[in-house]
């Protein structure tokens, strides 16, 4: 399966990239996220507990299933004050 992965806000800045295409057998958003975290180093930023994600521009949970061609976005929780 081929996925287009987008990184937003602080994640984009930390990782140094806006997006990438990833190929592999991922059944859920969390499985994809775990694959990225295993890259170690700066990729540990995606291990944050309050991470938000979207599949095909719709907000979703980490248990969201994936299919070939999906677009997955990761972004940090926005807080204000």
N, C-alpha and C positions, 0 to 999 in steps of 0.2 A: 504494500500500500504506500502511496505517496501523499504526504500532508504538507500544507503550507502553514508554517508556524510564525506568528507575529509576536513581537515583544514591545510593550508600551511603557512609557513614562520612565521611572527609575530602573526598571528591568532593561529597557533599551540602552540606557546610559551605562549601566553596570556591565552588561554583556557586550556592548560595543557593536550591536547589530540590530537592524529593524525587523528582519525576517529571514527565514531560511526554508528550504525544502528538505524534508526528512523522509527517508524511506525505511520501512520496517513493519513488523507485525504488532500493531498497538490496538488493543480492544477497547481502551478507554482513555480519556484525557489524563487521568492519573498515571496510567502506564507510560504514556508519552512523557509526562513530567518526570517520573522516576528515571527514565532513560536519560533525560537531559541533566538531571541532578548528578547522575553517575559520571558525568564528564568532570566533576569536581571543580575545585578552584572557584571562580566567580559564579559558576552555575549553581552553587549552593543557595544563591539568592532565591531560586525557585522552590526551595524547601520551606519557605515561610508558610506558617499556618493559615494566615489570612489572605493568601493569594486568591485572586479572582480570575475567572477564565470564561471564554466564549467559544462556541462552536458555530461556524458559519454566521457570525455576527449576532448570535443570540446568547445571552448569558446562560451559563450552565454550571452544573456541579462537576466535581472531579470524576464522578462515576459515569459521566456522559459517554455513551458508546461512540466509536469512530468508524468511519468507512473511507475507502479510497477517495482522495480528492478533497477531503474536508479542509477547512481553514480553522486553525486553533489559535486563539489569542490569549496571552498571559499578561496580566497587569496587577499592580499592587492595589490594595484597598486604599481608597481615597479618604482621608480624614481632614476635617476642618476644625476651625476653632476661632 
